[in-house]
């Protein structure tokens, strides 16, 4: 199991995108948390198998191009989440 941190810059994450993030996470058995910061950035922590998280990140990078996000992906210490949540 791995965890990746994605810093999302460039555009706010809208409700429709949040719904897509949660749906895709469920499809791929990825858990995690999205936190929106006051400076307009968002931090997405995604945990799961290496393959599932890689597929999720690839999917998200494609989605980002459509919505004007600039995701920055980095590895982080593994964190266990019960499900995908937004705060």
QUIHUGI-V567171 format. One record per helix or strand. SS is the DSSP state (H for helix, E for strand). FROM is the first residue (numbers start at 0). LEN is the number of residues. If there is no record, write none. Layout:
BEGIN
SS&FROM&LEN / SS&FROM&LEN
END
This chain:
BEGIN
E&1&8 / H&14&14 / E&30&6 / E&41&7 / H&49&18 / E&69&7 / E&83&3
END
